[in-house]
Amino acid sequence: MADGPASTDVPFQPVNAAWPAPYAEGLTNPWLSALVMNLPIALAVLDSAGRMAAGNDAMKATAGDSWRPGMRPQAMVVSDDAPLLARAVSDAMQGGEPQILRLALNNRPDELRDINIVPMPPGLGVAALIAMRDIREQMRLEAQVAAATRMQSVGQLAGGVAHDFNNLLTAILALTDQLLERQIEAGSDRDALLEIRRNGERGANLVAQLLAFARRQPQRRQLLDVRQLVDGLRPLLVQLLGPAIELEIAAPPGRFAVKADPGQMEQVIVNLAVNARDAMKGNGRLVISIADVPRREVRALGHDIIPEIDHVAINVTDTGSGIPPGIIGKIFEPFFTTKAQGQGTGLGLSTVYGIVKQSDGYIFARPGPGGRGTTFSIYLPGRPARGMTSAAAKAAATTDTSPGPTGLNVLLVEDEAAVRTVFARGLERQGCIVTTAADAVAALALLRDGLVPDVMVSDVMMPGIDGVELAIEAAKLRPGLGIVLMSGYAELPRHRAADARGIRFLAKPFALNELVSAITAAQPLES
């Protein structure tokens, strides 16, 4: 083999300026340089001393920090495998046969990788080649899977914690309300109770944001005209954005409506507007545009994951600082924020993401026009707009004309003792006759033993039989029984099953007066 570069070799000239010079140091043959740098595999060349003289980007990505020009190849692998690679390199330097070894790299010790050691003929200026499969695409896919797994894991954690946390908040808020009813006179005690209630409500809002990300936030979907909804938010948005930010809402009439929870959709728009305001540092322009996207135009959007059905697009564009490419893949993760400590929870965009996904939609972020600012694009399945009820008709339909709860027999089923005690006491003070049960089995036993309640109030998530199954069984035993379900969160299929049967649903935490209203308006379970 040649001892080194021949004196007649042409001095190395970089073939591609994109390849850093240190990778090509010692590589004097232009043809070989082009081969090493541009082949879609991880390559490094060895000089006559058996050291890596040059390599390509794929080698750097594959071997990580273990790869540097001037190092011996065995430095890339774990210590147990280093002697095997050193021996194979020595054989190649002496003109031996090509070898393939399955070894573990330092940067990925849990994976075995095929390493090819190939001797080179004299005259090329290098002694041997080391080649491995380029894992850049694998690393990209692994990063995407890791991000998706991380999002799912946090969502599961949030949903699991939220039920118990909401039970605690429900008890705290209900007890506070009961004490406030007694503490009529203003004073330090009343001020303290009001402060407790305010902090309880802040905790409830935080849990609601986590539930939105986890896609376990209870929804009350209805057919919505998004254009009217956003236009109705104009006064609030103007106030939130401040006088130095210009707001433009472009919402020409369209044919499609969306089926979503109006309160949650308002939360999406407000969160994106606040995020834009912070990015613009209080000065700039915010444009919210809404348009129909017929199914024939979906493919042109360039997002293969969006099904080819009718959609309504909501685009929110600001003139702020934009999102750096290095973090754009993390912006929807909960608690990820670029703001200084104490200036945000990092839940704004993750809440938006969760609500959009729970509403069967898609959301994307991209640089704004001219590379300035950011555009968030939301696509929600479109439905024919006919059938939407006017606001006045809805208000009339929801006007509560039912009698008060005095004298109503209520079966209260709740596995959390504190919540059960607080609500039983509160309902009794409202004139209800309350019977309690700690779970569905106990409740069904009471019904079979002759209890005839007017209304059953039950938690959804309980050990054993859940609230929806209990409601169905209770209705069989007591036709005409009014049903109210409550929960810190409801798994979406169970919540929809309850909705489909006309069950009244209350999301914890809620005030006692909300429970009283639900009880007085409760209807029998639909068959």
N, C-alpha and C positions, 0 to 999 in steps of 0.2 A: 504494500500500500504506500501511497505517497506520504512523505514526511510532513508536507504542508503545501501551501499554495505555490505553484510554479512561478518563476519570475516572469514568464512570458504571458501569464494570465492577464486579462483585461481588468483594470481596477474596478471595484464594485461601484455601480451607479444605482441608486434606488429606483426600482421599477414602478413602485406605487407609493406616492408621498404619504398615503394614509398609514403605511406600515412604519412604526417607530424605528428609528435608526438603531437603537440598541439591539433589537431583535435580529438585525441583519449584520451586525458587527462580525467580521471575519468571513463573510460570504462574498467571494470575489467573482463568481461566475454569474453573469446577468441571466442567462437561461435558467440556471438552477435557482436563482433568486426568485424569478417569476413563478417557477414550479412550487417552491416551498411556500411562498406567500399567498398564492391564490388557490391552491388545492383545498377542497372543502373537508380536509381532515387535519388533525393536530399533528404537526410535523416539527422536528428539530434536527439540525445537522450537527455531527460530531467532528471535531478537528482531529489531528493526528495524535493528540494527547488524550483522546477519549473524553473531551469536555464538550458541552453543548455550546456551539459557537453562534447559532442563530435559530430562530423559530418564528412561527406565525402567531397571529392572534388566537387561533383555535387552540394552539398548545398552551398559551398563557391562560385561557379560560378553563381548559381541561385540567391542567396541573396546578393552577392557582399560584400562590406565593412560593411554592416549591420550585417553580421554573424561573431561572435567571440565566442569562448568557454567562458562560464561564464556569458553570456548575457541572458536576458529574451527574449522569442520569440517575444513579442510584439514590441521589438525594431527593428525588421526587417520590419515592415509594416508602412504605413503612419499613422500619428497621429489620423486621423478620424477612422481608423480601429483598432487601438491598443486596445481599451476597449473590442471589440468583441473577439479578439484573447486571451486577458488576461483571460476573463471569461471562454472561452473554455478550456484553459490550467488548470484553477482552477477546473473545472468539472472533467477533466481527472485525476487530482491528487487525487480526492476524489472517483475514481473508476467509474465515469460516462461512458456513451456510447461514442463510437467513433463519431467524428464530422468532417464534411467537410465545410470549410468556403471559400468563394470567396472574396479575399482581394487583395489590391494593395501593392506591396513591395516598400520600399524606393527607391531602385535603378532603378525601372521601374514603376513609379507612374501612367503611362497612361494605364497600362495593369492590368487586374484582373487575379489572379492566384488562383487555387484551393489548399488550404492548409489542409492537413489531420492531425488531432490530435487523436492519438490512445493510450489509457491507456495500460500499460503492466502489466502482472501478477507478483506477488511477486517472489523473488528469482533470478531475472535476473540482479539485480544491477542497474536498471534504472526504472524511474517511468512512462515515456510515450515516445512515438515517435512522431516526426513531419516529415511529408513527403510532397514533392512537385515534380512535373514533372521536370526531368533534362532538362534544356534548353541550354546545351552546344552546341548541334547540331543546335538549332535554332539561337543561337548567331553567330555561324560560318556562317550560311546561310545569316543572316542579315548583317554580315560584308562584305560578297561577294556582296550582292545586293547593299549595301551602296557604296562599291568601284566602282561597275559598274555604278551606278547612278551618282556618282561623276565624273567619267571619261566622261560619256555622257553629263552631264551638262556643264563641262568645254569645251567639244568639241562644243556644241551648242553655248556657249558664244564666243568661239574663231572664229567660222565661222561667227557669226553675226557681230562681231566687225571688222573682217578682210576686209569685202567688203568696209566699209566706210574708214577704215584706208588705204587700198590700193588705194582708190580714192585720198586721200590726198597725199600719196607718189607719185602717178602718176603725179599729178599737180606739186608737188615740183621738181621732177626729170626732167619733161619736161621743166619747166620754167628755171631750172638751165642749161639744155642743150642749150636752146635758148640764154641765156645770155653768155654762154661759146663761142657760135659761134661768138658773137660780140666782146668779150674780147679776141682778138687774142694774144695780147702782154702779156708776163709774168709779174706778179706783185702781189701785195698784194690782189687786188680784184679777180684776177683769182685763186689765192691760196685759198681764202675764198670760192669761188664758188666750187672748187674741193672738199674742205672739206665738204661743204653742200651735195654734191653729194655722197661722200663716206658714210656719215651718213645716207642719204636716202636709200642707198643700204643695209646698215646694218639693217635698219628698215624693208626693204622688205624681207630680209633673215629671220628675226625674225617672221614676219607674215607667211612666207612660212612654217616655222617649226610648228607654231600653226595650220595652215591649214592641214598639214600632219597628225598631231595628230587627228584633227577633221574629217579626211577622206574627206575633201572637197578640197584638192589640185588638181588642174587640172592635168590630166594624158594624156600622149601621149603613149598609149600602143603599143607595137610591139612584135613580136616573138623574143626572146632573147636566146642566148647560154650563160648561167650564167658563165660557165667555162671561156669562152673567155673574158667576161666582167671583172671578178675578176682578171684574168691574166693580162689584160690591166691596172689594177690599181696597179700592183706590184710596179712600180717605185715610185708612190705617197705614197703608204703604207710604203715603206722602209724609205722614207724621214720623214713621220709623226711619225713613231715608234721610230726612232733614232738608233744609232749604237749598243746599248747594248741590243736591243730586236731582237731575231731571228724570222724571218718570214718564215713559211712553208705553201705553197698552195698545197693541195692534191686534184687534180681534174681530175681523170681518165675519158676517153671518156664515154659518156652516150647516151641514146636513146631519152631523153626528153629535150625539151626546155620549157621556161615559157613565158607567155604573160604579160609584165610589161613595165613600163616606165624606160628606161635605166638610165636616169639621177637620178631618185629616187632610183633605186636599187644601183647605185654607192653611193648615200648618205647613204643608209642603211649600206653598208660595211664599209665606212669610219667612220661613227659614232660609230659602234661597235668596230672598230680598235682603235679609239681615247679613247673610254671608257676603253678598255683593257689596253692601254698604261698607263692611269692614275692609274688603279688598280694595275699594276705591278711596278708603280713608276719608269718607264723608264728602267727596267731591267727584262728580262724573255724571254718567248717564246710564240708566237702567231701562232696558227694553224687554217687555213681556209680550210675546207674540203667540197667538193661538191659531191653528189652521187644521183643516181636515187633511188626512193622508189616505186617499183611496187605496184599496189593496193593490191596484196595478202600479202604484208609485212606491210601494214599500221597498222593493228590491233596490231602487235607485238611492235609497238612504245610505246604503253601504254597510248595513248591520245585518249580517247573515242570521243572527239569532232571533230576529223579530219575525214572527209568522206573517204570511202574506194575507192579512185580513185588514179591514178598515180600521184606521186609528185616528185619534186626535193628538196632535203634537202641541206641546207647550214648550216654548224656547225662552229661556231667561238669560239675557246677555248683558254683561257689565263692561265697563271700560277700566277695570282695575288692573292690578299688577300681574294677573294671570297666575297659572299654576305651573311651577317648575316641573319638567318632564320626570325628574327623579322621584317625585312624590305623588304623581297623578294616579298611580295605581293604589294608593293608600287612603285617598281622601274620604272614602265612604266607610272606613273602618272606625268603629266606636273608640272614642277617647283620643283619636289622632287629631292633632291640631297644630297649626303653625303659630298660634297666638301665644303671647307671654303667659306665664303661670298666673292663674287667677282671673284670666280674661275670657274664659270659655270652658265648657265641659268637654268639647270635642264630640258632642252628640248631635249637632245640628244636621250635618250632611248624612250621618248614618241613620237618623230618623227619617229623613227624606227618602233615602234608599229603601228602608224597610217598608214605608207606606206605599211607595210606588210598586215594589215587588208584590206586596200583599194585595194590591189592587190589580194584579195581573199585567203590570206595565213594565217598561224598561226605561232606564235613565243612563245618559252618557254625558261626559264632560269633554270639551274640546276647546282649543284656543279660539278667541273671538276674532272678528273681522280684522284682517291685517296683522294677525298675531298678537293683538292687544286685547287684554281682558280675557274673559272666559264665557262660554255659552254652555249652559246645562240644557239638555234636550230630553224631554219626557214624552214617551209614547204610550198612550192608554187605548185599549180596545174601544173602537167606536161602535155605537148602537144607534138605530134610528131615533131621532129626537122626539117623535110623537109619543105621547103617554106621560110626558113630564107634567107634574102638577104645579100650579102657580104657588107662589109663596103665601098668598092670602088664603088659598084653599087649604094648604097644608096647616096653616095656623088655625083655621077653623076646625079642621079635622082633628087636631091634637088638643083642642081646648078640653080641659078636664071638667066634665059635668057629673062625675060619679059622686055618690054620697061619701061622707067621711068614714073612718075605719071603726068608729065606736061600735062595740058589740060583735065585731068580726072574729070568728074563730080562726086562728093562724097556727099552722104547723111550721115551726122554724127548724130547718135541718142544716147544721153547721158543725164541722169537725173541729174548728178552732174554738176552744172554750171561752176565751176572752171576747171574741166577736159574738158568740152565741149569747153570752150573758148581757153584754151591752145592748144588743138589739132587742132581746126579750124584755129587758127593763124599759127601754124606750117605747116599744110598742104597747106595753101594758099601760104606761102613762098616757098613751093616746087613746086608751079605751079598748084595746084589743084583748082577747082572751088567747093567751099564748101557750102552746105546748111545744117543748123542745125535744130534739133528737140529735145524737152525736154523729150519726151516719145513716146511710140509706137503709141498712138492714133494720135498725131500730125504728126508723120512720115507717117502713112497710109493716113491721110488727104492730105498731100502734094502729095503723089503718085496718089491719085484719082483725084487731081486737075490738073494733067498733068505733074508733075515733072518726068523727065526721067534721073535718075542718072546711071552712069556706075557701081558704087560700093556703097553698103550700109555698113557702119560701125556702129555697135550697141552694147551697153552694154547688158549683159545677164540679170542681176538682176535689174529690174525696176518695179515701182508700176504699177499694172494692168497687161497689156500684157507683157510677158517677151521677151527677145531677140530671142529665138528660135521660138516662135510662130509668132513674127513679121517677121522673115526671111521667114517663110513658106508662110505667107499672102502676103508679098512683092513680092516673086517670082511668085505668081499667077497673081499679077497685072502687073509685069514687067518681063516676061520670059527673061532669059539671064543676069539678074542682078547679079553682083558679090557680094558675102557676106563675111564679116569679123565680127566675134563676139569677144567681149572682156569683161573681168570681173575680179573683185577681187577674186572671187571664183565662181565655177559653181557646182550646185548640180549634183552629178554623173549621174543620169538618163538623165538630160537635156543635159549634156555635151556629153554623148554617143549618144543621139539622134542627136545632131549637127554633130558629127563625122560621123555617119551613112549616113548623107545626103551630106557629102563632104564639110561642112562649115569650113572655116579657123578660127582657134581659137587663141586668144592672151590672155595670163594671165597677169593681172596688177600686179605690175607696169612694164612698158616696155618703151623703148626709142622711140623717134619719128621715127628714121630710121627703127626700127622694124615694126612700123605701116605702113610706106611707102612701105617697102618690101612686107608686107602682102596685101596691097591694089593693088600693081602692079601685084601680082601673084594671086589675087582673081579669083575664078571660079564661074560660075552660080550654083545655088542650084540644086542638083540631085533630080529627082522625085522618 
